[in-house]
Every structure is written in C-alpha cells, then in structure tokens.
Amino acid sequence: MTAPMHLPRFRVRQRFTLGVNRYDVVEVTPDGGEGRLLAVAQQKRFAFKEAVTFWADDSRSRPVFSFRARQALDVGAQHDVLDEHGQVLGTFGKRFGASLFRSTWTLAAPGLAATGQERSLPVAILRRVFDSLPLPFHFDFTPDDGGPVVLSSDRRFSLRDAYDVAVPDPRIDFRLAASLAVALDALQSR
C-alpha cells in the first residue's frame, strides 16, 4: 500500500528564532541540492502539551498538517500526526526507558509498525555527556516484524540543525515522516 503523499527524500533545517522552534522542510533535487519549500513548521518552546503545526509557506496562513501529544508533560507521550482536516495519518513516540543510552522511537503508519534508534552507541553517549555540542546523530527505523530500513534521519554536522531524511518505504506518508523528523530535533532532549 502506498501512502497518499509519499516523498522518498527531503531535508529539514532549523531556523534561529526567539521563543519558538522553526523548521523549513524542503525537497531534495536529483543532484542532492535543495528544491522547493514543502512546509514551514513552528513549535512553541516550553509548551504544556507538545503541538507543532506545519504551514504551506512563511506567511503561515494555511496549516497543512500537524502533530500533537496525546498526553501533557509526558516524556514518553505518543504523538498523533494529523492532516489538514484533523484525520490521523500515523503516530510516533519516544520510548523513554529504552532511550537511556541510545534514543529509541516508535513509528506507526497504516500497515507498518517500526522502531528507530540512534545508529551509533558511542555518539549517543557523547551527546549525553556533551549536550551543548552540535554532534551529528543518525536514526534508522526498521519494521518491528523485520526487514530493511523504512526511514532514516541523518543530522549534518553544523551549528544550525539540518537533517537529511530518506523514506524508502512507500507506506510512510511524507507528512508523518516530516513530523517525525522535526520531533527528532525538537523533542530529542526530553
């Protein structure tokens, strides 16, 4: 089954702003460069209940999808990804206990349940010791019933957070993948 909006590759870049986290989601061109803007995400920092809205463009006049936590102030909260009409596209969440040494997340889409984990245990440990350093980290999500990687997010080594996201599995909707990619940055340290 192919998701209604599948995109095999895109990039997420964080912007420097005060009071909110902002992200640009852009397509990746065949030559590896950046193409058109696909969405702009915004998250209020220190929110009681996590919610991120993705807008069609910088004017932020038309919301196109979002994600929100099911529970307030819960480090292991599940998040629902919603389309522009409020219909659930899929879910993701952090597995708090499993994330002590290496961050672990879950992803659920129609016909798919997957678990993602930081690729490198040494980098995961270094990130915990030197939290303020912009260390690159990488996540690979594989189906819970076995099989190849269905989604990967690779943080580039830079001062401004930037992620290359690959989604080889057509069951994963772009909106779910983009939401998870933003969450891996915005919610990772919680």
C-alpha positions as a Markdown table, in Angstrom:
| # | Residue | x | y | z |
|---|---|---|---|---|
| 1 | Met | 0.0 | 0.0 | 0.0 |
| 2 | Thr | 1.4 | 3.4 | -0.9 |
| 3 | Ala | 0.7 | 6.4 | 1.3 |
| 4 | Pro | -1.3 | 9.3 | -0.2 |
| 5 | Met | 1.7 | 11.6 | -0.1 |
| 6 | His | 4.9 | 9.7 | -0.3 |
| 7 | Leu | 8.2 | 11.5 | -0.8 |
| 8 | Pro | 11.5 | 9.4 | -0.8 |
| 9 | Arg | 13.9 | 12.2 | 0.2 |
| 10 | Phe | 13.7 | 15.6 | 1.8 |
| 11 | Arg | 15.6 | 17.9 | 4.1 |
| 12 | Val | 14.7 | 19.6 | 7.4 |
| 13 | Arg | 16.5 | 22.8 | 8.5 |
| 14 | Gln | 16.0 | 24.6 | 11.8 |
| 15 | Arg | 15.9 | 28.4 | 11.8 |
| 16 | Phe | 17.3 | 30.6 | 14.6 |
| 17 | Thr | 14.4 | 32.3 | 16.3 |
| 18 | Leu | 13.5 | 33.5 | 19.8 |
| 19 | Gly | 10.6 | 31.9 | 21.6 |
| 20 | Val | 9.7 | 29.2 | 19.1 |
| 21 | Asn | 11.4 | 26.5 | 17.1 |
| 22 | Arg | 11.0 | 26.9 | 13.4 |
| 23 | Tyr | 11.9 | 24.5 | 10.7 |
| 24 | Asp | 11.9 | 24.5 | 6.9 |
| 25 | Val | 11.1 | 21.3 | 5.1 |
| 26 | Val | 12.5 | 21.3 | 1.6 |
| 27 | Glu | 12.6 | 18.8 | -1.2 |
| 28 | Val | 15.9 | 17.3 | -2.3 |
| 29 | Thr | 16.6 | 17.6 | -6.0 |
| 30 | Pro | 18.0 | 14.6 | -8.0 |
| 31 | Asp | 21.5 | 16.2 | -7.8 |
| 32 | Gly | 21.3 | 16.4 | -4.0 |
| 33 | Gly | 20.6 | 20.1 | -3.8 |
| 34 | Glu | 17.7 | 21.8 | -2.3 |
| 35 | Gly | 14.5 | 22.3 | -4.2 |
| 36 | Arg | 11.2 | 24.0 | -3.3 |
| 37 | Leu | 9.9 | 24.7 | 0.2 |
| 38 | Leu | 7.4 | 22.0 | 1.2 |
| 39 | Ala | 6.3 | 23.2 | 4.6 |
| 40 | Val | 7.3 | 25.5 | 7.5 |
| 41 | Ala | 6.9 | 24.1 | 11.0 |
| 42 | Gln | 6.6 | 26.0 | 14.2 |
| 43 | Gln | 6.7 | 24.8 | 17.8 |
| 44 | Lys | 6.4 | 26.9 | 20.9 |
| 45 | Arg | 9.1 | 26.2 | 23.4 |
| 46 | Phe | 8.2 | 25.1 | 26.9 |
| 47 | Ala | 4.7 | 24.1 | 25.9 |
| 48 | Phe | 2.5 | 22.3 | 28.4 |
| 49 | Lys | 1.3 | 19.9 | 25.7 |
| 50 | Glu | 3.5 | 19.5 | 22.6 |
| 51 | Ala | 2.0 | 20.6 | 19.4 |
| 52 | Val | 3.7 | 21.5 | 16.1 |
| 53 | Thr | 1.9 | 23.0 | 13.1 |
| 54 | Phe | 3.2 | 22.8 | 9.5 |
| 55 | Trp | 2.2 | 25.6 | 7.2 |
| 56 | Ala | 2.2 | 25.8 | 3.4 |
| 57 | Asp | 4.7 | 28.7 | 3.4 |
| 58 | Asp | 6.3 | 31.5 | 5.5 |
| 59 | Ser | 3.0 | 33.5 | 5.6 |
| 60 | Arg | 1.7 | 30.8 | 8.0 |
| 61 | Ser | -1.8 | 31.5 | 6.7 |
| 62 | Arg | -2.7 | 27.9 | 5.7 |
| 63 | Pro | -1.9 | 24.9 | 8.0 |
| 64 | Val | -1.3 | 21.8 | 6.0 |
| 65 | Phe | -0.7 | 19.2 | 8.7 |
| 66 | Ser | 0.4 | 18.9 | 12.4 |
| 67 | Phe | 1.3 | 16.7 | 15.2 |
| 68 | Arg | 0.3 | 16.8 | 18.9 |
| 69 | Ala | 1.0 | 14.8 | 22.0 |
| 70 | Arg | -1.8 | 12.7 | 23.4 |
| 71 | Gln | -0.7 | 13.5 | 27.0 |
| 72 | Ala | 0.6 | 16.6 | 28.6 |
| 73 | Leu | 4.1 | 16.8 | 30.2 |
| 74 | Asp | 4.9 | 13.1 | 29.4 |
| 75 | Val | 8.4 | 12.3 | 28.2 |
| 76 | Gly | 7.1 | 9.1 | 26.6 |
| 77 | Ala | 4.0 | 10.7 | 25.1 |
| 78 | Gln | 2.6 | 9.3 | 21.9 |
| 79 | His | 2.0 | 11.9 | 19.2 |
| 80 | Asp | -0.7 | 11.8 | 16.5 |
| 81 | Val | 0.1 | 13.2 | 13.1 |
| 82 | Leu | -3.0 | 14.9 | 11.6 |
| 83 | Asp | -3.7 | 16.0 | 8.1 |
| 84 | Glu | -5.3 | 19.5 | 7.3 |
| 85 | His | -8.7 | 18.1 | 8.2 |
| 86 | Gly | -7.7 | 16.6 | 11.5 |
| 87 | Gln | -7.6 | 13.0 | 10.3 |
| 88 | Val | -4.9 | 10.8 | 11.9 |
| 89 | Leu | -2.1 | 9.8 | 9.4 |
| 90 | Gly | 0.0 | 7.9 | 11.9 |
| 91 | Thr | 1.7 | 8.1 | 15.2 |
| 92 | Phe | 5.2 | 8.3 | 16.8 |
| 93 | Gly | 6.6 | 8.4 | 20.3 |
| 94 | Lys | 9.8 | 8.2 | 22.3 |
| 95 | Arg | 10.4 | 5.0 | 24.3 |
| 96 | Phe | 11.7 | 6.7 | 27.4 |
| 97 | Gly | 13.1 | 3.6 | 29.2 |
| 98 | Ala | 14.8 | 2.3 | 26.1 |
| 99 | Ser | 16.3 | 5.7 | 25.5 |
| 100 | Leu | 18.6 | 5.9 | 28.4 |
| 101 | Phe | 21.8 | 5.1 | 26.4 |
| 102 | Arg | 20.5 | 5.3 | 22.9 |
| 103 | Ser | 17.4 | 7.2 | 22.0 |
| 104 | Thr | 14.6 | 4.9 | 20.7 |
| 105 | Trp | 11.4 | 6.0 | 19.0 |
| 106 | Thr | 8.4 | 4.2 | 17.6 |
| 107 | Leu | 6.6 | 4.9 | 14.3 |
| 108 | Ala | 3.2 | 3.6 | 13.2 |
| 109 | Ala | 1.6 | 4.1 | 9.8 |
| 110 | Pro | -1.2 | 2.1 | 8.1 |
| 111 | Gly | 0.2 | -1.4 | 7.6 |
| 112 | Leu | 3.5 | -0.6 | 9.4 |
| 113 | Ala | 4.9 | -0.6 | 12.9 |
| 114 | Ala | 8.6 | 0.4 | 13.2 |
| 115 | Thr | 11.2 | 1.2 | 15.8 |
| 116 | Gly | 14.0 | 3.7 | 15.3 |
| 117 | Gln | 17.2 | 4.0 | 17.2 |
| 118 | Glu | 20.3 | 6.1 | 17.1 |
| 119 | Arg | 22.7 | 4.4 | 14.8 |
| 120 | Ser | 25.8 | 4.8 | 16.9 |
| 121 | Leu | 26.0 | 4.0 | 20.7 |
| 122 | Pro | 29.3 | 5.9 | 21.2 |
| 123 | Val | 27.9 | 9.1 | 19.6 |
| 124 | Ala | 24.7 | 8.6 | 21.7 |
| 125 | Ile | 26.8 | 8.5 | 24.8 |
| 126 | Leu | 28.9 | 11.5 | 23.7 |
| 127 | Arg | 25.7 | 13.5 | 23.1 |
| 128 | Arg | 24.5 | 12.9 | 26.6 |
| 129 | Val | 27.9 | 14.0 | 28.1 |
| 130 | Phe | 28.4 | 17.0 | 25.8 |
| 131 | Asp | 24.8 | 18.1 | 25.2 |
| 132 | Ser | 25.7 | 21.6 | 24.0 |
| 133 | Leu | 28.0 | 20.3 | 21.2 |
| 134 | Pro | 26.3 | 20.1 | 17.7 |
| 135 | Leu | 27.2 | 16.4 | 17.3 |
| 136 | Pro | 25.7 | 14.7 | 14.3 |
| 137 | Phe | 23.4 | 11.8 | 15.1 |
| 138 | His | 21.5 | 9.4 | 12.9 |
| 139 | Phe | 18.4 | 7.4 | 13.3 |
| 140 | Asp | 17.3 | 4.3 | 11.4 |
| 141 | Phe | 13.8 | 2.9 | 11.6 |
| 142 | Thr | 13.1 | -0.7 | 10.8 |
| 143 | Pro | 9.9 | -2.7 | 10.8 |
| 144 | Asp | 9.1 | -4.4 | 14.1 |
| 145 | Asp | 8.5 | -7.7 | 12.1 |
| 146 | Gly | 11.9 | -7.4 | 10.4 |
| 147 | Gly | 13.1 | -6.0 | 7.1 |
| 148 | Pro | 15.2 | -3.2 | 5.7 |
| 149 | Val | 15.3 | 0.4 | 6.9 |
| 150 | Val | 12.0 | 2.2 | 6.2 |
| 151 | Leu | 13.1 | 5.7 | 7.3 |
| 152 | Ser | 16.4 | 7.3 | 8.2 |
| 153 | Ser | 17.2 | 10.8 | 9.5 |
| 154 | Asp | 20.8 | 12.0 | 9.4 |
| 155 | Arg | 21.9 | 15.1 | 11.2 |
| 156 | Arg | 24.6 | 17.1 | 9.5 |
| 157 | Phe | 27.5 | 18.4 | 11.4 |
| 158 | Ser | 26.7 | 22.1 | 11.6 |
| 159 | Leu | 25.7 | 24.9 | 14.1 |
| 160 | Arg | 22.2 | 25.1 | 12.6 |
| 161 | Asp | 20.4 | 21.8 | 12.9 |
| 162 | Ala | 19.9 | 20.2 | 9.4 |
| 163 | Tyr | 18.7 | 16.7 | 8.7 |
| 164 | Asp | 18.7 | 14.6 | 5.5 |
| 165 | Val | 15.7 | 12.3 | 5.6 |
| 166 | Ala | 15.3 | 9.2 | 3.4 |
| 167 | Val | 12.0 | 7.4 | 3.3 |
| 168 | Pro | 12.4 | 4.3 | 1.0 |
| 169 | Asp | 9.1 | 2.7 | 2.2 |
| 170 | Pro | 6.1 | 4.0 | 0.3 |
| 171 | Arg | 3.7 | 3.2 | 3.2 |
| 172 | Ile | 5.1 | 6.2 | 5.1 |
| 173 | Asp | 3.3 | 9.4 | 4.2 |
| 174 | Phe | 5.5 | 12.5 | 3.8 |
| 175 | Arg | 3.6 | 14.4 | 6.5 |
| 176 | Leu | 4.2 | 11.6 | 9.0 |
| 177 | Ala | 7.9 | 11.4 | 8.0 |
| 178 | Ala | 8.3 | 15.2 | 8.2 |
| 179 | Ser | 6.6 | 15.4 | 11.6 |
| 180 | Leu | 8.9 | 12.6 | 13.0 |
| 181 | Ala | 12.0 | 14.3 | 11.5 |
| 182 | Val | 11.1 | 17.6 | 13.3 |
| 183 | Ala | 10.3 | 15.8 | 16.5 |
| 184 | Leu | 13.7 | 14.1 | 16.5 |
| 185 | Asp | 15.2 | 17.5 | 16.8 |
| 186 | Ala | 12.6 | 19.4 | 18.8 |
| 187 | Leu | 11.8 | 16.7 | 21.3 |
| 188 | Gln | 15.0 | 14.7 | 21.4 |
| 189 | Ser | 16.4 | 16.0 | 24.6 |
| 190 | Arg | 13.3 | 15.5 | 26.6 |
